[in-house]
Each structure stands twice: as C-alpha cells, then as structure tokens.
Amino acid sequence: MTGLSWNNLRENALLEKKITELDLTISRTAIATLIQKLYRELQDKGLSFLPPCFLADEWFCPVGVPAIGIPFYLAHPRLRRLEKKMMLEAEGDSKTEFLKLIRHEAGHAYSYAYNLYKKSRWRELFGPASKEYPDTYRPRPHSRSYVIHLENWYAQSHPDEDFAETFAVWLTPNLNWKQRYRGWKGALEKLEYVDHLMKSIAGKTPVNKPRFHPRDYSGLNLKLKTFYKRKKKLFAEDYPDFYDKDLRTLFTDSPEHRGEKKAAAYLRENRGRIADVVSFWTKEKKYTVDNLLQSLIPRCQELNLYVKKGDTVSDSHIASYVTTLVTNHLFTGKFKRSK
C-alpha cells in the first residue's frame, strides 16, 4: 500500500498501520501555510533563523535542538478526525490555537539556536533552565510577574516555559505588549529583555547547529493503535474514591425525593455536554475530564442514586463539582477536593 491509499481503510485497519507508513508530509497541507505565517512574523521582527518543522507525536522542541515538532494528525483531515474521536479534541486544530502553540515552540527553538538560556541575565529573569520539570505546579493566577499566552498560566511551570511564553507574546502580531502588560512589572521587564535580546541577534545565524534527523525525535515508529493506547494511558489519571456524601448531595437515594431518572443514566446521557463545559473553564484535556465523569457513573449505580424530583439544575451542580476536582488536580496533581 503506497501513498495515501490508507485513507480508504476502515478504522480498525487504519489503527494497525504504523504512523511512519502513512507517508505524511507537511508540504501542501494547511499547516504548511501556517508555518509560513510564523516565518513571516519572525522576518518582520528582523530575525533570520526560521526553525525547521517536522511531524511528531506531539507539540515540542527537542531539548537542545532548534526545531519544532508538530503533531502528525494535523497533516491530514482523516487523522484529525481520528484524534478527535480518540481524545475528544485535536490540539492545534484551529488556526488560532496552532499559531499560539507554534509561536511558543519557536521561543524554545530560538533559546537553543542562540544559547540564550546560558546568558546570566536570562537566568536572572527566568531562572535556571537546568531546573527539573515538576510533575505539577501551583500557579498564582493573579501574579503579574508572568505573561499569559497558553492556558493554565503555563509560563509559571518552568523557566524554559516562562521564556517561550514571553517570546510568543512578544512575537504575536498586532499585540501591543507594552500596553497589554502596563503595570505588570515582572512580566514587562521580561518582555523588554526579550525585545532587546531579539534585536541583538537580528540577522545573525544560529550559534548552535546540531545535526538533526526528525526520525530520531518524532516518536512515530509505532502503530496508531499503540500510539492511542499510550496517549490514553498518559492522559488518564488515578481517579479518586468519590465521596459518597458528595454524590448523595448532588443526587438522592431517598425514595420520597427520587425523580424518574437514575443518576447513572443521567450522567451517561449528559456526560459529553458537562465535559465540554468543565474542559472549557478549567482548560483540562477533554479526555481526562470525560474519564473523570465516567468514573462517577458506576458509583452512582452502586449507591442507587436518582436525580432529585423537580431538579432542573443538575448540569450546573455536576459541572461545579467536577470543576472543583479538576481545579484541585491542576494545583496538587490529585483529583481530590479539600475537606
């Protein structure tokens, strides 16, 4: 089987294919146009280095390598649909999200290409790039020491991410960052430094040019079914033993207050809509939120819970409860509400 004839395969047969066998390329795709837009943005800033892009298993920039990995599923509509079916969303699917993500990764690429992370002022403002990445981090939502570009205050997770986020804000066209971050002393100081730093390397070639072979970093030499098995396992969490008291507050096991619908059936029917709401406000992966909701269903069944008679706001109650669990997870790494 050659070329893109796999596009006509049934899903089960497609999942048996190795990703490397799909003959995917960036050229002549929608993402190629967006990459060119990034390059124009860099050139408009006087920068000559255009980070090479390659298809990979996720968004990332290999440590020490000034190149940008872009998820392979964005290179073909069929694979975008498969990603959404498997993971409920496709990161970078919209033009706006794609550009936000690739500007961020370009920040990492520039840091590696010019060894910016080794500069003393860089370390003074952002911290040591050698700092170990944490499994989770506790952001300060109201801090004005960091820019806000990607979700969940990502700049606060690590010095490398702080720089990449600051670079992305600085690069974004038609964003008056001086006005946007006026009064944000720490964030503005970082933006002004990035502005100065980029002007100092404008037109210069990178000092770090390591040998780079995409196949060594792409992570695509595996079957699609294996890729999704691993990804789902990564996104799945150790879900908590849900508080029975909480579930009995949300629903009821009292015969006189029972409505006609069982709580488990209600959750099965409305899980998707509730997951969308929670994911939108928490920015947690839809797959993770959906799994969290799914784990509520059997416990509601075991407790023989029903929607309360006359209850017309169960959606908002459930969404608020799950949002509490997810928010706590973002801060502590555990799905468990404070007692």
C-alpha positions as CSV (number, residue, x, y, z in Angstrom):
1,M,0.0,0.0,0.0
2,T,1.5,3.3,-1.0
3,G,0.7,7.0,-1.0
4,L,-2.4,7.9,0.9
5,S,-4.5,4.9,-0.1
6,W,-4.8,4.2,3.6
7,N,-7.4,7.0,3.7
8,N,-10.0,4.5,2.5
9,L,-9.3,1.9,5.2
10,R,-11.8,1.1,7.9
11,E,-10.8,2.4,11.3
12,N,-9.7,-0.9,12.7
13,A,-7.4,-1.5,9.7
14,L,-6.0,2.1,9.9
15,L,-5.2,1.6,13.5
16,E,-3.0,-1.3,12.6
17,K,-0.8,0.9,10.4
18,K,2.4,2.3,11.6
19,I,2.4,6.1,11.5
20,T,5.6,6.1,9.5
21,E,3.8,4.1,6.8
22,L,1.3,6.8,6.2
23,D,3.7,8.9,4.1
24,L,2.7,12.1,5.8
25,T,4.4,15.3,4.9
26,I,4.0,19.0,5.8
27,S,4.2,20.3,2.3
28,R,1.0,21.1,0.5
29,T,-1.1,21.0,3.7
30,A,-3.0,23.6,5.7
31,I,-0.3,23.6,8.3
32,A,2.4,24.5,5.8
33,T,0.6,27.8,5.2
34,L,0.6,28.5,9.0
35,I,4.3,27.6,9.3
36,Q,5.0,30.2,6.6
37,K,3.0,32.7,8.5
38,L,5.2,32.1,11.5
39,Y,8.3,32.6,9.3
40,R,6.9,35.9,8.1
41,E,6.3,37.0,11.6
42,L,9.9,36.2,12.5
43,Q,11.2,38.0,9.5
44,D,9.1,41.0,10.2
45,K,10.9,41.3,13.5
46,G,14.2,41.2,11.7
47,L,15.0,37.6,12.6
48,S,16.7,35.4,10.0
49,F,16.5,32.0,11.7
50,L,13.4,30.0,10.6
51,P,13.1,26.9,12.8
52,P,12.7,23.7,10.8
53,C,9.4,21.9,11.5
54,F,8.8,18.2,11.4
55,L,5.9,15.8,12.1
56,A,6.0,14.2,15.5
57,D,3.8,12.6,18.2
58,E,3.2,15.9,20.0
59,W,4.0,19.6,20.1
60,F,7.5,20.0,21.3
61,C,11.0,21.3,20.7
62,P,13.7,18.6,21.3
63,V,16.0,19.7,24.2
64,G,19.0,21.4,22.8
65,V,17.7,21.2,19.2
66,P,16.3,24.3,17.5
67,A,13.5,22.5,15.6
68,I,9.7,22.3,16.1
69,G,7.7,19.1,16.3
70,I,4.1,19.3,15.2
71,P,1.5,16.6,15.8
72,F,1.3,14.3,12.8
73,Y,-2.5,14.2,12.9
74,L,-2.7,17.8,11.8
75,A,-1.2,16.8,8.4
76,H,-4.4,15.0,7.2
77,P,-8.2,15.6,7.8
78,R,-8.8,11.8,8.4
79,L,-6.2,11.8,11.2
80,R,-7.6,15.0,12.7
81,R,-11.0,13.2,12.9
82,L,-9.4,10.1,14.4
83,E,-7.6,12.2,17.0
84,K,-10.9,13.9,18.0
85,K,-12.7,10.6,18.2
86,M,-9.9,9.0,20.4
87,M,-9.0,12.0,22.5
88,L,-12.2,14.2,22.1
89,E,-10.1,17.1,20.8
90,A,-7.1,17.8,18.5
91,E,-4.6,20.2,20.0
92,G,-3.7,22.8,17.4
93,D,-6.7,22.1,15.2
94,S,-7.8,25.7,14.8
95,K,-5.7,28.4,13.1
96,T,-5.6,30.5,16.3
97,E,-4.6,27.6,18.5
98,F,-2.0,26.4,16.0
99,L,-0.3,29.8,15.8
100,K,-0.3,30.2,19.6
101,L,1.4,26.8,20.0
102,I,4.0,27.2,17.3
103,R,5.0,30.7,18.5
104,H,5.6,29.2,21.9
105,E,7.7,26.4,20.4
106,A,9.6,28.9,18.3
107,G,10.6,30.5,21.6
108,H,12.3,27.3,22.6
109,A,13.9,26.9,19.2
110,Y,15.4,30.4,19.5
111,S,16.6,29.8,23.0
112,Y,18.5,26.7,21.8
113,A,19.7,28.1,18.5
114,Y,21.4,31.1,20.1
115,N,22.2,29.5,23.5
116,L,20.1,32.3,25.1
117,Y,19.3,30.2,28.2
118,K,23.0,30.4,29.1
119,K,23.1,34.2,29.5
120,S,23.3,35.4,33.0
121,R,20.5,38.0,32.5
122,W,18.3,35.3,31.1
123,R,18.9,33.1,34.2
124,E,18.4,36.1,36.4
125,L,14.9,36.9,34.9
126,F,13.6,33.5,34.1
127,G,15.6,31.2,36.4
128,P,17.9,28.3,35.6
129,A,16.9,26.2,32.5
130,S,18.5,23.2,34.3
131,K,15.7,23.3,36.9
132,E,13.9,19.9,36.9
133,Y,10.5,19.9,35.4
134,P,7.8,19.3,38.0
135,D,5.1,16.7,37.7
136,T,2.7,19.5,38.6
137,Y,2.9,23.2,39.6
138,R,0.9,25.6,41.7
139,P,0.3,28.7,39.6
140,R,-0.5,32.1,41.0
141,P,-3.4,33.3,38.8
142,H,-3.1,36.9,39.8
143,S,0.7,37.1,39.5
144,R,2.0,40.0,37.3
145,S,5.4,38.5,37.0
146,Y,4.5,36.3,34.1
147,V,2.8,36.8,30.7
148,I,-0.3,34.9,29.9
149,H,-0.3,33.1,26.5
150,L,-1.1,29.4,26.7
151,E,-3.7,28.2,29.2
152,N,-3.3,27.4,32.9
153,W,-0.6,30.1,33.5
154,Y,1.9,27.8,31.7
155,A,4.7,30.4,32.0
156,Q,4.8,29.6,35.7
157,S,5.6,25.9,35.2
158,H,9.4,26.2,34.4
159,P,12.0,28.8,33.4
160,D,12.1,27.5,29.8
161,E,8.4,27.8,29.5
162,D,8.5,31.3,31.0
163,F,10.8,32.4,28.3
164,A,8.9,30.6,25.5
165,E,5.7,32.2,26.6
166,T,7.3,35.6,26.8
167,F,8.8,35.2,23.4
168,A,5.4,34.2,22.0
169,V,3.7,37.2,23.4
170,W,6.4,39.5,22.0
171,L,6.1,37.8,18.6
172,T,2.3,37.9,18.3
173,P,1.3,40.4,15.6
174,N,-0.9,43.4,16.4
175,L,-0.4,42.8,20.2
176,N,0.7,45.9,21.9
177,W,2.5,44.1,24.7
178,K,3.7,47.4,26.3
179,Q,0.1,48.5,26.7
180,R,-1.2,45.0,27.5
181,Y,1.3,44.5,30.3
182,R,1.4,48.0,31.5
183,G,1.8,47.9,35.3
184,W,2.9,44.3,35.3
185,K,6.4,45.0,36.5
186,G,7.9,41.5,36.3
187,A,6.2,40.5,33.0
188,L,7.0,43.7,31.3
189,E,10.7,43.5,32.4
190,K,10.9,40.1,30.8
191,L,9.2,41.4,27.6
192,E,11.6,44.3,27.4
193,Y,14.5,42.0,27.8
194,V,13.3,39.7,25.0
195,D,12.8,42.7,22.8
196,H,16.4,43.8,23.5
197,L,17.7,40.2,23.1
198,M,16.0,39.7,19.7
199,K,17.3,43.0,18.4
200,S,20.8,41.9,19.4
201,I,20.6,38.7,17.3
202,A,18.6,40.1,14.4
203,G,20.1,39.0,11.1
204,K,22.6,36.7,12.8
205,T,22.9,33.0,12.1
206,P,22.4,30.5,15.0
207,V,25.5,29.6,17.0
208,N,24.1,26.1,17.8
209,K,23.6,24.0,14.7
210,P,23.4,20.3,15.9
211,R,22.9,17.5,13.4
212,F,19.2,16.9,13.3
213,H,17.3,13.9,11.9
214,P,13.5,14.1,12.5
215,R,13.2,10.4,12.7
216,D,15.3,10.4,15.9
217,Y,12.8,12.6,17.7
218,S,9.4,12.1,16.0
219,G,8.3,9.1,18.1
220,L,6.2,7.9,15.1
221,N,7.7,4.4,14.5
222,L,4.7,2.7,16.1
223,K,1.2,1.6,15.1
224,L,-1.7,4.1,15.5
225,K,-3.4,1.8,18.0
226,T,-0.3,1.7,20.1
227,F,0.0,5.5,19.9
228,Y,-3.5,6.0,21.2
229,K,-3.2,3.3,23.9
230,R,-0.2,5.1,25.3
231,K,-1.7,8.5,24.9
232,K,-4.9,7.5,26.7
233,K,-2.9,5.9,29.5
234,L,-0.9,9.1,29.8
235,F,-4.0,11.3,30.0
236,A,-5.9,9.0,32.3
237,E,-5.4,9.7,35.9
238,D,-5.7,7.8,39.2
239,Y,-9.3,8.8,39.9
240,P,-10.4,9.2,43.5
241,D,-12.7,7.2,45.5
242,F,-15.5,9.6,45.2
243,Y,-17.1,11.0,48.3
244,D,-20.4,9.2,48.7
245,K,-21.6,12.2,50.7
246,D,-21.0,14.5,47.8
247,L,-22.8,12.2,45.4
248,R,-25.8,11.9,47.7
249,T,-25.8,15.7,47.9
250,L,-25.8,16.0,44.1
251,F,-28.4,13.3,43.7
252,T,-30.6,11.4,46.2
253,D,-31.1,7.9,47.5
254,S,-34.2,8.9,49.4
255,P,-37.4,7.3,48.0
256,E,-39.6,10.3,48.6
257,H,-37.2,12.7,46.8
258,R,-36.4,10.5,43.8
259,G,-37.2,11.6,40.3
260,E,-37.9,9.2,37.5
261,K,-34.3,9.1,36.1
262,K,-31.4,7.3,37.7
263,A,-28.3,9.4,38.3
264,A,-26.1,6.9,36.3
265,A,-28.4,7.2,33.3
266,Y,-28.5,10.9,33.6
267,L,-24.6,11.1,33.6
268,R,-24.4,8.8,30.6
269,E,-26.8,10.9,28.6
270,N,-25.2,14.3,29.6
271,R,-21.6,13.4,30.1
272,G,-20.4,15.0,26.8
273,R,-22.1,18.3,27.4
274,I,-20.9,18.5,31.0
275,A,-17.3,17.6,30.0
276,D,-17.3,20.3,27.4
277,V,-18.3,22.9,30.0
278,V,-15.7,21.8,32.6
279,S,-12.9,21.5,30.0
280,F,-13.7,25.0,28.7
281,W,-13.4,26.6,32.1
282,T,-10.5,24.5,33.5
283,K,-8.6,24.0,30.2
284,E,-8.1,20.4,31.3
285,K,-7.9,17.9,28.5
286,K,-11.4,16.7,27.5
287,Y,-10.3,13.1,27.6
288,T,-9.3,13.5,31.3
289,V,-12.5,15.2,32.3
290,D,-14.6,12.7,30.4
291,N,-12.8,9.8,32.2
292,L,-13.4,11.6,35.4
293,L,-17.1,11.8,34.7
294,Q,-17.2,8.2,33.5
295,S,-15.8,7.0,36.9
296,L,-18.8,8.7,38.6
297,I,-21.3,6.5,36.8
298,P,-20.7,3.1,38.4
299,R,-20.6,4.6,41.8
300,C,-23.9,6.3,41.3
301,Q,-25.2,2.9,40.1
302,E,-23.9,1.2,43.2
303,L,-25.4,3.8,45.5
304,N,-28.7,3.5,43.7
305,L,-28.9,7.3,43.2
306,Y,-31.6,9.2,41.4
307,V,-31.9,12.7,40.0
308,K,-33.8,14.7,42.6
309,K,-37.5,15.2,41.9
310,G,-38.0,18.5,40.2
311,D,-34.3,19.2,39.9
312,T,-33.7,21.3,36.8
313,V,-30.1,22.4,37.5
314,S,-28.2,19.1,37.8
315,D,-25.9,20.0,34.9
316,S,-24.6,23.1,36.7
317,H,-24.2,21.2,40.0
318,I,-22.3,18.3,38.4
319,A,-20.1,20.7,36.4
320,S,-19.3,22.7,39.5
321,Y,-18.4,19.6,41.4
322,V,-16.2,18.2,38.7
323,T,-14.6,21.6,38.1
324,T,-13.7,21.6,41.8
325,L,-12.0,18.2,41.5
326,V,-10.2,19.2,38.2
327,T,-9.0,22.6,39.6
328,N,-7.6,20.8,42.7
329,H,-5.8,18.4,40.3
330,L,-4.2,21.3,38.4
331,F,-2.9,22.6,41.7
332,T,-1.9,19.4,43.5
333,G,-1.8,16.6,40.9
334,K,-4.6,14.8,42.7
335,F,-8.3,14.6,41.9
336,K,-9.5,15.2,45.5
337,R,-11.4,18.1,46.9
338,S,-10.4,19.8,50.0
339,K,-12.2,18.6,53.1
